[in-house]
Amino acid sequence: MNPLNWSFPIAVTWLILFGIILARAGGTFLLGRLARTGIRRIERVDRMMSGPKYRKAEAMIERYGAPVIAVSFLMIGIQTVLNLAAGTTGMSYRRYLPALAVGGAMWATIYSTVGLIGFKALAAGYQAAPGLTVGLAVCFALAVVGLVIGLKKPHETSEAAAESEASIGPGAESTRS
C-alpha cells in the first residue's frame, strides 16, 4: 500500500495519512500511559524505556512539552520515542491531543504533497541519470553532516567557557574589589 501509487485526490490522501498518524502516534502515547501503570514488566518494553534515546526524549518532553510533540512529526527516527515518552511521563491529554493534531496535520501535509512528489522526482532523476542522482544525494548528506558538526562546535565552546567561569567561583569577584 504505497502512497506513491494511490490515485486519490491529494485531499483524500491527506485524510488517510492524517488518520494513520493519529492512530499510530496516539497508540504509541497510549502504550506509554499503560507503561506508567505496570506494562514495564515486559522485558522488551523495559529495555526500550531504559535506552539512551528514550531518556533523551523524556528529558525533552519534561523541558519543552507539547511543542516538542508537534515538532517531532517532522523528525525521522525520534517521533515514536517522543510520543511514548509523553505517555510514560504522564503528559495530560489536554496538552497532548492538540500537539498530536498539529503535528499530525504537518506530517500528513508533507507526505501527501511535497513528500510524495519528492519521492517521485527522486525516482525519475535516478532513472534518467543514476550517477548524478547518487552524487547529488551524497553531496546533500555531506552538507547535512557538515551543518550538524558546525552547529555543535559553538555549543561546545560555550560549555568550555561556562566551565572556566565556574572554576573562578563566586568568591573570586569579591577578591577583585
Secondary structure as UniProt FT lines:
FT   HELIX           3..5
FT   HELIX           10..36
FT   TURN            37..38
FT   HELIX           39..41
FT   HELIX           43..49
FT   HELIX           52..64
FT   HELIX           66..72
FT   TURN            73..74
FT   TURN            76..78
FT   HELIX           79..88
FT   TURN            89..90
FT   HELIX           93..112
FT   HELIX           114..128
FT   HELIX           130..168
FT   HELIX           171..176
//
